[in-house]
């Protein structure tokens, strides 16, 4: 990963919306740990909406970097949720229900914010729900990204999204344009 990409992940503020497309499973774990670890070091709250496939590798990486993941979760400063479970709470007939999505996500952010050490109560969120959706339903993915942008604006959080490329050449410009920081694979591999 190049220095610019690393800097965006460690300091995405003010209220960045980062897209991180990937083909290398090891790199996504490294990037998420960099993003989450920087927030935890700053006294921020961190919400990790991870797929079952990445949950263990990301939390293990945080433990390896010296974070007491269990204690952080008990305190509420670190919230770990399965993306598959969260997505099922607000999807209706193949599209995200904005009212349910907003209520669920804002509750997570409010709860996490209340446990922060930071006077600003800053929270950063990592999410893989869009990665689960985009190949099957681009329209629903665009809607979900637009909903995330409203959450970012209303709650002053930073968000990192990942997209598993699974053999594709990249994500469409329609998705890149919904992010304040749009990384390309070359930024990540460098």
N, C-alpha and C positions, 0 to 999 in steps of 0.2 A: 504494500500500500504506500502511495506517495505521501509526502509531508502535508500537502494541501488536504487530502482526504482524511488523514489522521487528525488534523487541526479541526476540521468540520465536525468530526465525530466527538472529539473531546470538548469542544466549545461551540455547540450549535446555536447558541442564543444570539440575538433575541428570537426566541420562538421559531426555530428552524423546523422545516419539514424536509427531511432528508430521504432520498431514494437511493437504495443500495442494491443494484442488480448483481447477482453472483452466479458463478458456475462451480466454484470450489467450496465445498462444505466446511473445510478447515478455516477458510478466510472469513466466512460469515460469523462463525463463533468468535474469532479474534476481533472482528469489527464490533459485534454486539458487546463483548466484554469491555472493549475500549470505551464505547459510548456509555454503558452502564457504570463502569468503574469510575470514570471521570465524574459522573454525577454523584455517586456515593462519596467520593473523596471531598466533593464540594459541599457535602451536607444536604444534598438534594434528595428528593424521593424518586424512586425508579419503579416503573411499571413495565414488566416484561410479559408480552403476550406472545408466547412461543409455541411453535408446533411441537407435538410429542417427539418428533424426530430430533429436534434441537434442544429440548429442555435440559437433558442431562449434560450435554457437552457444554452448554453455556453456563449452567450453574457450577459445573466442575471447574471451568476456566476461572470463574469468579472466586471460588474457594482457593484455587491454586495461586491466585493473585493476592490472597490474604484476607478476603472478605468472609465474615461469618454469616453465610447465607441464611442459615436457620434463625439466628438471632435477629438479623435484619428483617426477615419475614415476620417474626413474632412481633417486632416493634412496629411494623407497618410501613417502614421506610422502603422496603423492597416487596413488591407484589408480583408474584409469578402465577400466570394463568395460561391454560392451554388455549391456543388460538382456535382450535376446532370447537371446543366447548363454548367459547365466547361468541364465535360466529353463529353458532346454532341458536343463540338466545335472541338474535334480532333479524335473522333472515326470514322473509316471508315470501313464498312463491318465487324463490330465486333472486330476490332483490332485498337490499337492506332496508329495514324500517327505521327511518331517521329518529323518530320519537323514542323508540326503545333503545336504539344505539346510543343516543345522547344521554339518556337517563343512566344506562349501565356504565358508560365510560366516564361520565362526569362524577358518578358516585365513587368509582375507583380512584380518580384523580383527587377528589376532595378528601377521601380517607387517607390516601398516601400523603398528601400535602400536610395534613394535621400532625403527622409524625416526623416531619423534617427538622433538622438542626438549623437550617438556614432561615435567617430572618425574612428572606423573600418568599420562603415556602415553595421554591422552584421544584417542579416535577418534570422529568423526562420520561418518554414512553417509547418502547420498542414494540413493533407489531408485525406479525406475519400473516394476518388475515387476508390482506390483499394478494399475497403470494399464493394463497390457497384458491383464490377466486379467478385471477386474471386470465388464465388459459381457457377456462370454461365459460367465463361470462365477463367480457371486457366492459360492457355497460354497467354491470353491478359493481365492478372494480372502480370505475370512474366515479360512480355515485358515492362509494365508500370513501374514496380519497377526498371528494368534495366535503363529505360529512366530517372527515378528520380535520380539514382546514377550518371548518366552523368551530370545532372543539379547540383547536390551537388558538384561534382568535379569542374565544370566550374565556378560556382557562389559562392562557399564557403559558403553555407547555411547549416543549420541543418533542418532535416525533421522528423516529427513524423507522422507515419501512424497508423491508427486503423483498426482492423478487427472485425466486429461483428461475433461472433461464432455461434449464432443462433442454438444452440443445438449440434453443432459439438464438437469433442474432442480437437480441436486446428487446427492451420494452418499447412500446410505441411512444411517439412524441406526445400523444394525447395524455399519457401518464406522466412522462417527464415534466410536462408543463404545469402539473398540479403541485409541484414541489419547489421549495425555495433553494434547495441544494440538490442538484441532480448529478450523481456520480456516474461515470461511464466505466465499463470494465477495465479500460486502460489505467484509470486512476487507482483502481483497487489492486491490480496486478503489479504495478510499478514498485 
